[in-house]
């Protein structure tokens, strides 16, 4: 009868050792996952900063484009007015002759 208890105790010790090894392995894996998670969080924050910077640059480019178009429109309007003034001057010169 004592042998049965000794065998059962040995089996339980074996199971406990196996569980302790699995537990230690799980702890190491959890630590590795935590470290990887922290690394990824840093990478995400860096990417978010890059995205914010690119969004600002994009908005600046859009503003520059709008301003450029306004300047171009002003130049075209100025040229059109100058051409009209020349035409009017020609018409007045013809009327004065």
C-alpha positions as CSV (number, residue, x, y, z in Angstrom):
1,X,0.0,0.0,0.0
2,X,2.9,2.3,0.8
3,X,4.3,1.7,-2.7
4,X,1.1,3.0,-4.2
5,X,1.3,6.2,-2.2
6,X,5.0,6.6,-3.2
7,X,4.2,6.1,-6.9
8,X,1.3,8.6,-6.6
9,X,3.6,11.1,-4.8
10,X,6.3,10.6,-7.5
11,X,3.6,11.1,-10.3
12,X,2.4,14.3,-8.5
13,X,6.0,15.6,-8.2
14,X,6.5,14.9,-11.9
15,X,3.3,16.8,-12.7
16,X,4.3,19.6,-10.4
17,X,7.7,19.9,-12.1
18,X,6.1,19.9,-15.5
19,X,3.7,22.6,-14.4
20,X,6.5,24.6,-13.0
21,X,8.4,24.4,-16.3
22,X,5.3,25.3,-18.2
23,X,4.7,28.2,-15.8
24,X,8.3,29.5,-16.2
25,X,8.0,29.2,-20.0
26,X,4.8,31.1,-19.9
27,X,6.3,33.8,-17.8
28,X,9.2,34.2,-20.2
29,X,6.8,34.3,-23.2
30,X,4.6,36.9,-21.4
31,X,7.7,39.0,-20.7
32,X,8.8,38.8,-24.4
33,X,5.3,39.7,-25.5
34,X,5.3,42.7,-23.1
35,X,8.6,43.9,-24.4
36,X,7.5,43.5,-28.0
37,X,4.3,45.3,-27.2
38,X,6.3,48.2,-25.8
39,X,8.5,48.3,-28.9
40,X,5.4,48.4,-31.1
41,X,3.8,51.1,-29.1
42,X,7.0,53.2,-29.6
43,X,6.9,52.5,-33.3
44,X,3.2,53.5,-33.5
45,X,3.9,56.8,-31.7
46,X,6.7,57.5,-34.1
47,X,4.5,56.7,-37.1
48,X,1.7,58.9,-35.6
49,X,4.2,61.8,-35.3
50,X,5.3,61.3,-38.9
51,X,1.7,61.2,-40.1
52,X,0.9,64.4,-38.2
53,X,4.0,66.1,-39.8
54,X,2.9,64.9,-43.2
55,X,-0.6,66.2,-42.7
56,X,0.7,69.6,-41.8
57,X,3.0,69.6,-44.8
58,X,0.1,68.5,-47.0
59,X,-2.1,71.3,-45.7
60,X,0.7,73.8,-46.3
61,X,1.1,72.5,-49.9
62,X,-2.7,72.9,-50.4
63,X,-2.5,76.5,-49.1
64,X,0.5,77.2,-51.3
65,X,-1.4,75.9,-54.3
66,X,-4.4,78.0,-53.5
67,X,-2.2,81.1,-53.1
68,X,-0.4,80.3,-56.3
69,X,-3.7,79.9,-58.2
70,X,-4.9,83.2,-56.7
71,X,-1.7,84.9,-57.9
72,X,-2.0,83.3,-61.3
73,X,-5.6,84.4,-61.5
74,X,-4.6,88.0,-60.5
75,X,-1.9,88.0,-63.3
76,X,-4.4,86.7,-65.9
77,X,-7.0,89.3,-64.8
78,X,-4.3,92.0,-64.9
79,X,-3.3,91.0,-68.4
80,X,-6.9,90.8,-69.6
81,X,-7.6,94.3,-68.2
82,X,-4.4,95.7,-69.8
83,X,-5.5,94.1,-73.1
84,X,-8.9,95.7,-72.8
85,X,-7.4,99.1,-71.9
86,X,-5.2,98.8,-75.1
87,X,-8.2,98.0,-77.2
88,X,-10.1,100.9,-75.7
89,X,-7.1,103.2,-76.4
90,X,-7.1,102.0,-80.0
91,X,-10.8,102.6,-80.4
92,X,-10.4,106.1,-78.9
93,X,-7.5,106.8,-81.2
94,X,-9.6,105.7,-84.2
95,X,-12.4,107.9,-83.0
96,X,-10.1,110.9,-82.6
97,X,-8.7,110.6,-86.2
